[in-house]
Amino acid sequence: MALVCNIDAAGKAARLRSGIFGVVAGILLALVTVAGIAPSIAWWGVLASIAGGSFAIWEARAGWCVVRAMGFKTPV
């Protein structure tokens, strides 16, 4: 199944910004966890944040949104 572009330029920009924010937040959480400030369970948050952010960046590059592909209307 081929992915068909289903978001416009504003949607791509919003997903790119949120993806970069997610990856940066994951890196910062990793640094806090390595420093011993956060408990070791925070590694799950690091993994989830970086994976989610990376997926959002991929969506922005592909011009495709999984939520819109499922039939939901998103505001951006």
PDB file with SEQRES, HELIX, SHEET and CRYST1 records, atoms N, CA, C and O in Angstrom:
SEQRES   1 A   76  MET ALA LEU VAL CYS ASN ILE ASP ALA ALA GLY LYS ALA          
SEQRES   2 A   76  ALA ARG LEU ARG SER GLY ILE PHE GLY VAL VAL ALA GLY          
SEQRES   3 A   76  ILE LEU LEU ALA LEU VAL THR VAL ALA GLY ILE ALA PRO          
SEQRES   4 A   76  SER ILE ALA TRP TRP GLY VAL LEU ALA SER ILE ALA GLY          
SEQRES   5 A   76  GLY SER PHE ALA ILE TRP GLU ALA ARG ALA GLY TRP CYS          
SEQRES   6 A   76  VAL VAL ARG ALA MET GLY PHE LYS THR PRO VAL                  
HELIX    1 AA1 ALA A    9  VAL A   34  1                                  26    
HELIX    2 AA2 ALA A   42  ALA A   62  1                                  21    
HELIX    3 AA3 VAL A   66  ALA A   69  1                                   4    
CRYST1    1.000    1.000    1.000  90.00  90.00  90.00 P 1           1          
ATOM      1  N   MET A   1       0.843  -1.168   0.000  1.00  0.00           N  
ATOM      2  CA  MET A   1       0.000   0.000   0.000  1.00  0.00           C  
ATOM      3  C   MET A   1       0.894   1.240   0.000  1.00  0.00           C  
ATOM      4  O   MET A   1       1.731   1.413   0.886  1.00  0.00           O  
ATOM      5  N   ALA A   2       0.715   2.065  -0.965  1.00  0.00           N  
ATOM      6  CA  ALA A   2       1.506   3.290  -1.079  1.00  0.00           C  
ATOM      7  C   ALA A   2       0.943   4.360  -0.150  1.00  0.00           C  
ATOM      8  O   ALA A   2      -0.268   4.459   0.046  1.00  0.00           O  
ATOM      9  N   LEU A   3       1.831   5.146   0.411  1.00  0.00           N  
ATOM     10  CA  LEU A   3       1.417   6.247   1.272  1.00  0.00           C  
ATOM     11  C   LEU A   3       1.097   7.452   0.404  1.00  0.00           C  
ATOM     12  O   LEU A   3       1.912   7.868  -0.419  1.00  0.00           O  
ATOM     13  N   VAL A   4      -0.080   8.005   0.591  1.00  0.00           N  
ATOM     14  CA  VAL A   4      -0.514   9.169  -0.164  1.00  0.00           C  
ATOM     15  C   VAL A   4      -0.420  10.378   0.754  1.00  0.00           C  
ATOM     16  O   VAL A   4      -0.860  10.326   1.903  1.00  0.00           O  
ATOM     17  N   CYS A   5       0.146  11.456   0.257  1.00  0.00           N  
ATOM     18  CA  CYS A   5       0.289  12.685   1.041  1.00  0.00           C  
ATOM     19  C   CYS A   5      -1.091  13.133   1.520  1.00  0.00           C  
ATOM     20  O   CYS A   5      -1.990  13.363   0.711  1.00  0.00           O  
ATOM     21  N   ASN A   6      -1.256  13.255   2.851  1.00  0.00           N  
ATOM     22  CA  ASN A   6      -2.553  13.652   3.375  1.00  0.00           C  
ATOM     23  C   ASN A   6      -2.474  14.842   4.343  1.00  0.00           C  
ATOM     24  O   ASN A   6      -3.430  15.120   5.067  1.00  0.00           O  
ATOM     25  N   ILE A   7      -1.333  15.539   4.353  1.00  0.00           N  
ATOM     26  CA  ILE A   7      -1.210  16.759   5.162  1.00  0.00           C  
ATOM     27  C   ILE A   7      -0.581  17.860   4.312  1.00  0.00           C  
ATOM     28  O   ILE A   7       0.173  17.600   3.375  1.00  0.00           O  
ATOM     29  N   ASP A   8      -0.916  19.088   4.670  1.00  0.00           N  
ATOM     30  CA  ASP A   8      -0.375  20.216   3.914  1.00  0.00           C  
ATOM     31  C   ASP A   8       0.912  20.724   4.562  1.00  0.00           C  
ATOM     32  O   ASP A   8       1.429  20.103   5.491  1.00  0.00           O  
ATOM     33  N   ALA A   9       1.423  21.841   4.077  1.00  0.00           N  
ATOM     34  CA  ALA A   9       2.691  22.386   4.568  1.00  0.00           C  
ATOM     35  C   ALA A   9       2.620  22.754   6.050  1.00  0.00           C  
ATOM     36  O   ALA A   9       3.586  22.555   6.786  1.00  0.00           O  
ATOM     37  N   ALA A  10       1.483  23.289   6.487  1.00  0.00           N  
ATOM     38  CA  ALA A  10       1.343  23.643   7.906  1.00  0.00           C  
ATOM     39  C   ALA A  10       1.376  22.393   8.779  1.00  0.00           C  
ATOM     40  O   ALA A  10       1.972  22.412   9.856  1.00  0.00           O  
ATOM     41  N   GLY A  11       0.754  21.325   8.339  1.00  0.00           N  
ATOM     42  CA  GLY A  11       0.775  20.069   9.075  1.00  0.00           C  
ATOM     43  C   GLY A  11       2.162  19.463   9.121  1.00  0.00           C  
ATOM     44  O   GLY A  11       2.577  18.919  10.144  1.00  0.00           O  
ATOM     45  N   LYS A  12       2.878  19.558   8.015  1.00  0.00           N  
ATOM     46  CA  LYS A  12       4.255  19.055   7.982  1.00  0.00           C  
ATOM     47  C   LYS A  12       5.130  19.826   8.957  1.00  0.00           C  
ATOM     48  O   LYS A  12       5.930  19.232   9.680  1.00  0.00           O  
ATOM     49  N   ALA A  13       4.983  21.145   8.980  1.00  0.00           N  
ATOM     50  CA  ALA A  13       5.787  21.977   9.878  1.00  0.00           C  
ATOM     51  C   ALA A  13       5.459  21.676  11.338  1.00  0.00           C  
ATOM     52  O   ALA A  13       6.357  21.616  12.178  1.00  0.00           O  
ATOM     53  N   ALA A  14       4.175  21.488  11.640  1.00  0.00           N  
ATOM     54  CA  ALA A  14       3.774  21.191  13.018  1.00  0.00           C  
ATOM     55  C   ALA A  14       4.327  19.844  13.463  1.00  0.00           C  
ATOM     56  O   ALA A  14       4.794  19.712  14.594  1.00  0.00           O  
ATOM     57  N   ARG A  15       4.280  18.847  12.593  1.00  0.00           N  
ATOM     58  CA  ARG A  15       4.813  17.536  12.946  1.00  0.00           C  
ATOM     59  C   ARG A  15       6.330  17.566  13.076  1.00  0.00           C  
ATOM     60  O   ARG A  15       6.894  16.886  13.932  1.00  0.00           O  
ATOM     61  N   LEU A  16       6.984  18.341  12.243  1.00  0.00           N  
ATOM     62  CA  LEU A  16       8.435  18.456  12.343  1.00  0.00           C  
ATOM     63  C   LEU A  16       8.832  19.110  13.670  1.00  0.00           C  
ATOM     64  O   LEU A  16       9.748  18.641  14.347  1.00  0.00           O  
ATOM     65  N   ARG A  17       8.141  20.192  14.036  1.00  0.00           N  
ATOM     66  CA  ARG A  17       8.438  20.859  15.313  1.00  0.00           C  
ATOM     67  C   ARG A  17       8.190  19.922  16.497  1.00  0.00           C  
ATOM     68  O   ARG A  17       9.019  19.828  17.402  1.00  0.00           O  
ATOM     69  N   SER A  18       7.053  19.233  16.488  1.00  0.00           N  
ATOM     70  CA  SER A  18       6.760  18.337  17.609  1.00  0.00           C  
ATOM     71  C   SER A  18       7.730  17.162  17.645  1.00  0.00           C  
ATOM     72  O   SER A  18       8.085  16.694  18.727  1.00  0.00           O  
ATOM     73  N   GLY A  19       8.161  16.683  16.497  1.00  0.00           N  
ATOM     74  CA  GLY A  19       9.129  15.597  16.452  1.00  0.00           C  
ATOM     75  C   GLY A  19      10.480  16.008  16.994  1.00  0.00           C  
ATOM     76  O   GLY A  19      11.096  15.266  17.759  1.00  0.00           O  
ATOM     77  N   ILE A  20      10.946  17.182  16.607  1.00  0.00           N  
ATOM     78  CA  ILE A  20      12.220  17.684  17.125  1.00  0.00           C  
ATOM     79  C   ILE A  20      12.128  17.890  18.632  1.00  0.00           C  
ATOM     80  O   ILE A  20      13.062  17.563  19.364  1.00  0.00           O  
ATOM     81  N   PHE A  21      11.003  18.431  19.096  1.00  0.00           N  
ATOM     82  CA  PHE A  21      10.803  18.614  20.533  1.00  0.00           C  
ATOM     83  C   PHE A  21      10.842  17.269  21.262  1.00  0.00           C  
ATOM     84  O   PHE A  21      11.456  17.164  22.324  1.00  0.00           O  
ATOM     85  N   GLY A  22      10.202  16.247  20.711  1.00  0.00           N  
ATOM     86  CA  GLY A  22      10.192  14.933  21.340  1.00  0.00           C  
ATOM     87  C   GLY A  22      11.571  14.311  21.432  1.00  0.00           C  
ATOM     88  O   GLY A  22      11.923  13.733  22.460  1.00  0.00           O  
ATOM     89  N   VAL A  23      12.355  14.421  20.372  1.00  0.00           N  
ATOM     90  CA  VAL A  23      13.712  13.857  20.374  1.00  0.00           C  
ATOM     91  C   VAL A  23      14.593  14.614  21.374  1.00  0.00           C  
ATOM     92  O   VAL A  23      15.336  13.996  22.137  1.00  0.00           O  
ATOM     93  N   VAL A  24      14.512  15.937  21.373  1.00  0.00           N  
ATOM     94  CA  VAL A  24      15.315  16.734  22.306  1.00  0.00           C  
ATOM     95  C   VAL A  24      14.903  16.434  23.746  1.00  0.00           C  
ATOM     96  O   VAL A  24      15.762  16.314  24.619  1.00  0.00           O  
ATOM     97  N   ALA A  25      13.605  16.313  24.004  1.00  0.00           N  
ATOM     98  CA  ALA A  25      13.143  15.988  25.353  1.00  0.00           C  
ATOM     99  C   ALA A  25      13.648  14.614  25.779  1.00  0.00           C  
ATOM    100  O   ALA A  25      14.022  14.421  26.936  1.00  0.00           O  
ATOM    101  N   GLY A  26      13.660  13.662  24.854  1.00  0.00           N  
ATOM    102  CA  GLY A  26      14.182  12.339  25.163  1.00  0.00           C  
ATOM    103  C   GLY A  26      15.663  12.365  25.493  1.00  0.00           C  
ATOM    104  O   GLY A  26      16.116  11.674  26.405  1.00  0.00           O  
ATOM    105  N   ILE A  27      16.411  13.156  24.756  1.00  0.00           N  
ATOM    106  CA  ILE A  27      17.853  13.279  25.032  1.00  0.00           C  
ATOM    107  C   ILE A  27      18.080  13.925  26.395  1.00  0.00           C  
ATOM    108  O   ILE A  27      18.933  13.482  27.164  1.00  0.00           O  
ATOM    109  N   LEU A  28      17.312  14.973  26.692  1.00  0.00           N  
ATOM    110  CA  LEU A  28      17.454  15.623  28.002  1.00  0.00           C  
ATOM    111  C   LEU A  28      17.072  14.670  29.135  1.00  0.00           C  
ATOM    112  O   LEU A  28      17.741  14.643  30.168  1.00  0.00           O  
ATOM    113  N   LEU A  29      16.017  13.898  28.955  1.00  0.00           N  
ATOM    114  CA  LEU A  29      15.626  12.919  29.965  1.00  0.00           C  
ATOM    115  C   LEU A  29      16.695  11.848  30.129  1.00  0.00           C  
ATOM    116  O   LEU A  29      16.926  11.372  31.241  1.00  0.00           O  
ATOM    117  N   ALA A  30      17.346  11.466  29.048  1.00  0.00           N  
ATOM    118  CA  ALA A  30      18.442  10.499  29.130  1.00  0.00           C  
ATOM    119  C   ALA A  30      19.591  11.065  29.948  1.00  0.00           C  
ATOM    120  O   ALA A  30      20.173  10.358  30.771  1.00  0.00           O  
ATOM    121  N   LEU A  31      19.923  12.325  29.734  1.00  0.00           N  
ATOM    122  CA  LEU A  31      20.999  12.956  30.503  1.00  0.00           C  
ATOM    123  C   LEU A  31      20.650  13.024  31.988  1.00  0.00           C  
ATOM    124  O   LEU A  31      21.505  12.793  32.844  1.00  0.00           O  
ATOM    125  N   VAL A  32      19.397  13.341  32.287  1.00  0.00           N  
ATOM    126  CA  VAL A  32      18.951  13.402  33.678  1.00  0.00           C  
ATOM    127  C   VAL A  32      18.992  12.005  34.305  1.00  0.00           C  
ATOM    128  O   VAL A  32      19.337  11.860  35.478  1.00  0.00           O  
ATOM    129  N   THR A  33      18.647  10.999  33.538  1.00  0.00           N  
ATOM    130  CA  THR A  33      18.669   9.630  34.043  1.00  0.00           C  
ATOM    131  C   THR A  33      20.096   9.153  34.277  1.00  0.00           C  
ATOM    132  O   THR A  33      20.379   8.510  35.288  1.00  0.00           O  
ATOM    133  N   VAL A  34      20.992   9.463  33.353  1.00  0.00           N  
ATOM    134  CA  VAL A  34      22.404   9.082  33.507  1.00  0.00           C  
ATOM    135  C   VAL A  34      23.005   9.768  34.728  1.00  0.00           C  
ATOM    136  O   VAL A  34      23.830   9.177  35.426  1.00  0.00           O  
ATOM    137  N   ALA A  35      22.607  10.995  34.991  1.00  0.00           N  
ATOM    138  CA  ALA A  35      23.124  11.739  36.134  1.00  0.00           C  
ATOM    139  C   ALA A  35      22.590  11.201  37.458  1.00  0.00           C  
ATOM    140  O   ALA A  35      23.083  11.572  38.523  1.00  0.00           O  
ATOM    141  N   GLY A  36      21.589  10.330  37.396  1.00  0.00           N  
ATOM    142  CA  GLY A  36      21.044   9.743  38.616  1.00  0.00           C  
ATOM    143  C   GLY A  36      19.928  10.547  39.245  1.00  0.00           C  
ATOM    144  O   GLY A  36      19.471  10.212  40.337  1.00  0.00           O  
ATOM    145  N   ILE A  37      19.478  11.595  38.588  1.00  0.00           N  
ATOM    146  CA  ILE A  37      18.404  12.427  39.122  1.00  0.00           C  
ATOM    147  C   ILE A  37      17.059  11.725  38.957  1.00  0.00           C  
ATOM    148  O   ILE A  37      16.232  11.737  39.869  1.00  0.00           O  
ATOM    149  N   ALA A  38      16.843  11.118  37.801  1.00  0.00           N  
ATOM    150  CA  ALA A  38      15.607  10.386  37.537  1.00  0.00           C  
ATOM    151  C   ALA A  38      15.849   8.900  37.812  1.00  0.00           C  
ATOM    152  O   ALA A  38      16.972   8.418  37.665  1.00  0.00           O  
ATOM    153  N   PRO A  39      14.800   8.174  38.212  1.00  0.00           N  
ATOM    154  CA  PRO A  39      14.970   6.734  38.452  1.00  0.00           C  
ATOM    155  C   PRO A  39      15.229   5.984  37.146  1.00  0.00           C  
ATOM    156  O   PRO A  39      14.972   6.502  36.059  1.00  0.00           O  
ATOM    157  N   SER A  40      15.735   4.770  37.268  1.00  0.00           N  
ATOM    158  CA  SER A  40      16.091   4.007  36.068  1.00  0.00           C  
ATOM    159  C   SER A  40      14.878   3.675  35.208  1.00  0.00           C  
ATOM    160  O   SER A  40      15.033   3.379  34.023  1.00  0.00           O  
ATOM    161  N   ILE A  41      13.682   3.717  35.773  1.00  0.00           N  
ATOM    162  CA  ILE A  41      12.467   3.451  34.988  1.00  0.00           C  
ATOM    163  C   ILE A  41      12.269   4.530  33.918  1.00  0.00           C  
ATOM    164  O   ILE A  41      11.514   4.327  32.967  1.00  0.00           O  
ATOM    165  N   ALA A  42      12.940   5.667  34.069  1.00  0.00           N  
ATOM    166  CA  ALA A  42      12.814   6.767  33.103  1.00  0.00           C  
ATOM    167  C   ALA A  42      13.347   6.385  31.733  1.00  0.00           C  
ATOM    168  O   ALA A  42      13.060   7.070  30.751  1.00  0.00           O  
ATOM    169  N   TRP A  43      14.127   5.290  31.645  1.00  0.00           N  
ATOM    170  CA  TRP A  43      14.622   4.867  30.331  1.00  0.00           C  
ATOM    171  C   TRP A  43      13.470   4.520  29.393  1.00  0.00           C  
ATOM    172  O   TRP A  43      13.594   4.680  28.179  1.00  0.00           O  
ATOM    173  N   TRP A  44      12.354   4.049  29.940  1.00  0.00           N  
ATOM    174  CA  TRP A  44      11.183   3.794  29.088  1.00  0.00           C  
ATOM    175  C   TRP A  44      10.655   5.092  28.498  1.00  0.00           C  
ATOM    176  O   TRP A  44      10.230   5.128  27.343  1.00  0.00           O  
ATOM    177  N   GLY A  45      10.682   6.156  29.288  1.00  0.00           N  
ATOM    178  CA  GLY A  45      10.275   7.467  28.796  1.00  0.00           C  
ATOM    179  C   GLY A  45      11.214   7.998  27.731  1.00  0.00           C  
ATOM    180  O   GLY A  45      10.786   8.624  26.761  1.00  0.00           O  
ATOM    181  N   VAL A  46      12.509   7.739  27.924  1.00  0.00           N  
ATOM    182  CA  VAL A  46      13.508   8.140  26.924  1.00  0.00           C  
ATOM    183  C   VAL A  46      13.219   7.436  25.608  1.00  0.00           C  
ATOM    184  O   VAL A  46      13.175   8.064  24.550  1.00  0.00           O  
ATOM    185  N   LEU A  47      13.024   6.137  25.685  1.00  0.00           N  
ATOM    186  CA  LEU A  47      12.756   5.342  24.477  1.00  0.00           C  
ATOM    187  C   LEU A  47      11.481   5.805  23.782  1.00  0.00           C  
ATOM    188  O   LEU A  47      11.459   5.986  22.565  1.00  0.00           O  
ATOM    189  N   ALA A  48      10.421   5.994  24.561  1.00  0.00           N  
ATOM    190  CA  ALA A  48       9.147   6.410  23.978  1.00  0.00           C  
ATOM    191  C   ALA A  48       9.234   7.804  23.356  1.00  0.00           C  
ATOM    192  O   ALA A  48       8.692   8.043  22.277  1.00  0.00           O  
ATOM    193  N   SER A  49       9.913   8.713  24.035  1.00  0.00           N  
ATOM    194  CA  SER A  49      10.023  10.085  23.533  1.00  0.00           C  
ATOM    195  C   SER A  49      10.827  10.144  22.236  1.00  0.00           C  
ATOM    196  O   SER A  49      10.427  10.812  21.282  1.00  0.00           O  
ATOM    197  N   ILE A  50      11.945   9.453  22.205  1.00  0.00           N  
ATOM    198  CA  ILE A  50      12.774   9.480  20.998  1.00  0.00           C  
ATOM    199  C   ILE A  50      12.096   8.739  19.850  1.00  0.00           C  
ATOM    200  O   ILE A  50      12.164   9.184  18.704  1.00  0.00           O  
ATOM    201  N   ALA A  51      11.443   7.611  20.144  1.00  0.00           N  
ATOM    202  CA  ALA A  51      10.738   6.871  19.087  1.00  0.00           C  
ATOM    203  C   ALA A  51       9.566   7.677  18.535  1.00  0.00           C  
ATOM    204  O   ALA A  51       9.380   7.755  17.320  1.00  0.00           O  
ATOM    205  N   GLY A  52       8.776   8.276  19.427  1.00  0.00           N  
ATOM    206  CA  GLY A  52       7.641   9.091  18.980  1.00  0.00           C  
ATOM    207  C   GLY A  52       8.083  10.316  18.204  1.00  0.00           C  
ATOM    208  O   GLY A  52       7.487  10.662  17.184  1.00  0.00           O  
ATOM    209  N   GLY A  53       9.122  10.969  18.682  1.00  0.00           N  
ATOM    210  CA  GLY A  53       9.647  12.142  17.979  1.00  0.00           C  
ATOM    211  C   GLY A  53      10.197  11.782  16.610  1.00  0.00           C  
ATOM    212  O   GLY A  53       9.992  12.506  15.636  1.00  0.00           O  
ATOM    213  N   SER A  54      10.894  10.660  16.545  1.00  0.00           N  
ATOM    214  CA  SER A  54      11.436  10.213  15.258  1.00  0.00           C  
ATOM    215  C   SER A  54      10.317   9.880  14.275  1.00  0.00           C  
ATOM    216  O   SER A  54      10.420  10.178  13.085  1.00  0.00           O  
ATOM    217  N   PHE A  55       9.248   9.261  14.775  1.00  0.00           N  
ATOM    218  CA  PHE A  55       8.112   8.947  13.910  1.00  0.00           C  
ATOM    219  C   PHE A  55       7.442  10.219  13.404  1.00  0.00           C  
ATOM    220  O   PHE A  55       7.048  10.292  12.239  1.00  0.00           O  
ATOM    221  N   ALA A  56       7.308  11.223  14.273  1.00  0.00           N  
ATOM    222  CA  ALA A  56       6.712  12.496  13.851  1.00  0.00           C  
ATOM    223  C   ALA A  56       7.571  13.185  12.797  1.00  0.00           C  
ATOM    224  O   ALA A  56       7.042  13.780  11.858  1.00  0.00           O  
ATOM    225  N   ILE A  57       8.893  13.109  12.945  1.00  0.00           N  
ATOM    226  CA  ILE A  57       9.791  13.683  11.934  1.00  0.00           C  
ATOM    227  C   ILE A  57       9.629  12.937  10.621  1.00  0.00           C  
ATOM    228  O   ILE A  57       9.615  13.555   9.556  1.00  0.00           O  
ATOM    229  N   TRP A  58       9.505  11.616  10.682  1.00  0.00           N  
ATOM    230  CA  TRP A  58       9.299  10.832   9.465  1.00  0.00           C  
ATOM    231  C   TRP A  58       7.971  11.210   8.806  1.00  0.00           C  
ATOM    232  O   TRP A  58       7.902  11.349   7.584  1.00  0.00           O  
ATOM    233  N   GLU A  59       6.909  11.379   9.617  1.00  0.00           N  
ATOM    234  CA  GLU A  59       5.620  11.800   9.070  1.00  0.00           C  
ATOM    235  C   GLU A  59       5.745  13.140   8.351  1.00  0.00           C  
ATOM    236  O   GLU A  59       5.168  13.330   7.280  1.00  0.00           O  
ATOM    237  N   ALA A  60       6.494  14.062   8.936  1.00  0.00           N  
ATOM    238  CA  ALA A  60       6.675  15.378   8.312  1.00  0.00           C  
ATOM    239  C   ALA A  60       7.398  15.241   6.975  1.00  0.00           C  
ATOM    240  O   ALA A  60       7.023  15.887   5.996  1.00  0.00           O  
ATOM    241  N   ARG A  61       8.419  14.413   6.932  1.00  0.00           N  
ATOM    242  CA  ARG A  61       9.171  14.228   5.675  1.00  0.00           C  
ATOM    243  C   ARG A  61       8.319  13.534   4.616  1.00  0.00           C  
ATOM    244  O   ARG A  61       8.389  13.879   3.437  1.00  0.00           O  
ATOM    245  N   ALA A  62       7.513  12.554   5.035  1.00  0.00           N  
ATOM    246  CA  ALA A  62       6.705  11.795   4.086  1.00  0.00           C  
ATOM    247  C   ALA A  62       5.436  12.547   3.683  1.00  0.00           C  
ATOM    248  O   ALA A  62       4.848  12.255   2.642  1.00  0.00           O  
ATOM    249  N   GLY A  63       5.013  13.509   4.497  1.00  0.00           N  
ATOM    250  CA  GLY A  63       3.772  14.223   4.206  1.00  0.00           C  
ATOM    251  C   GLY A  63       2.553  13.369   4.480  1.00  0.00           C  
ATOM    252  O   GLY A  63       1.497  13.569   3.879  1.00  0.00           O  
ATOM    253  N   TRP A  64       2.697  12.424   5.378  1.00  0.00           N  
ATOM    254  CA  TRP A  64       1.641  11.467   5.661  1.00  0.00           C  
ATOM    255  C   TRP A  64       1.412  11.407   7.157  1.00  0.00           C  
ATOM    256  O   TRP A  64       2.378  11.367   7.920  1.00  0.00           O  
ATOM    257  N   CYS A  65       0.172  11.399   7.599  1.00  0.00           N  
ATOM    258  CA  CYS A  65      -0.176  11.353   9.017  1.00  0.00           C  
ATOM    259  C   CYS A  65      -0.988  10.098   9.289  1.00  0.00           C  
ATOM    260  O   CYS A  65      -2.010   9.863   8.644  1.00  0.00           O  
ATOM    261  N   VAL A  66      -0.540   9.298  10.237  1.00  0.00           N  
ATOM    262  CA  VAL A  66      -1.218   8.050  10.557  1.00  0.00           C  
ATOM    263  C   VAL A  66      -2.619   8.311  11.110  1.00  0.00           C  
ATOM    264  O   VAL A  66      -3.541   7.544  10.830  1.00  0.00           O  
ATOM    265  N   VAL A  67      -2.792   9.372  11.884  1.00  0.00           N  
ATOM    266  CA  VAL A  67      -4.105   9.673  12.459  1.00  0.00           C  
ATOM    267  C   VAL A  67      -5.093  10.054  11.351  1.00  0.00           C  
ATOM    268  O   VAL A  67      -6.243   9.615  11.365  1.00  0.00           O  
ATOM    269  N   ARG A  68      -4.650  10.858  10.408  1.00  0.00           N  
ATOM    270  CA  ARG A  68      -5.517  11.216   9.278  1.00  0.00           C  
ATOM    271  C   ARG A  68      -5.800  10.001   8.389  1.00  0.00           C  
ATOM    272  O   ARG A  68      -6.884   9.880   7.819  1.00  0.00           O  
ATOM    273  N   ALA A  69      -4.827   9.115   8.279  1.00  0.00           N  
ATOM    274  CA  ALA A  69      -5.030   7.918   7.478  1.00  0.00           C  
ATOM    275  C   ALA A  69      -6.094   7.008   8.074  1.00  0.00           C  
ATOM    276  O   ALA A  69      -6.726   6.239   7.349  1.00  0.00           O  
ATOM    277  N   MET A  70      -6.303   7.086   9.401  1.00  0.00           N  
ATOM    278  CA  MET A  70      -7.340   6.298  10.052  1.00  0.00           C  
ATOM    279  C   MET A  70      -8.719   6.961   9.951  1.00  0.00           C  
ATOM    280  O   MET A  70      -9.711   6.394  10.411  1.00  0.00           O  
ATOM    281  N   GLY A  71      -8.788   8.155   9.355  1.00  0.00           N  
ATOM    282  CA  GLY A  71     -10.057   8.804   9.117  1.00  0.00           C  
ATOM    283  C   GLY A  71     -10.397   9.916  10.081  1.00  0.00           C  
ATOM    284  O   GLY A  71     -11.461  10.521   9.952  1.00  0.00           O  
ATOM    285  N   PHE A  72      -9.540  10.212  11.043  1.00  0.00           N  
ATOM    286  CA  PHE A  72      -9.785  11.298  11.983  1.00  0.00           C  
ATOM    287  C   PHE A  72      -9.384  12.623  11.345  1.00  0.00           C  
ATOM    288  O   PHE A  72      -8.417  12.689  10.586  1.00  0.00           O  
ATOM    289  N   LYS A  73     -10.126  13.668  11.656  1.00  0.00           N  
ATOM    290  CA  LYS A  73      -9.798  15.015  11.176  1.00  0.00           C  
ATOM    291  C   LYS A  73      -8.932  15.697  12.225  1.00  0.00           C  
ATOM    292  O   LYS A  73      -9.323  15.779  13.389  1.00  0.00           O  
ATOM    293  N   THR A  74      -7.771  16.184  11.831  1.00  0.00           N  
ATOM    294  CA  THR A  74      -6.896  16.913  12.744  1.00  0.00           C  
ATOM    295  C   THR A  74      -6.954  18.398  12.402  1.00  0.00           C  
ATOM    296  O   THR A  74      -7.150  18.757  11.241  1.00  0.00           O  
ATOM    297  N   PRO A  75      -6.786  19.262  13.396  1.00  0.00           N  
ATOM    298  CA  PRO A  75      -6.914  20.691  13.122  1.00  0.00           C  
ATOM    299  C   PRO A  75      -5.802  21.271  12.266  1.00  0.00           C  
ATOM    300  O   PRO A  75      -5.994  22.316  11.644  1.00  0.00           O  
ATOM    301  N   VAL A  76      -4.654  20.628  12.218  1.00  0.00           N  
ATOM    302  CA  VAL A  76      -3.536  21.159  11.431  1.00  0.00           C  
ATOM    303  C   VAL A  76      -3.239  20.240  10.286  1.00  0.00           C  
ATOM    304  O   VAL A  76      -2.330  20.506   9.500  1.00  0.00           O  
TER     305      VAL A  76                                                      
END                                                                             
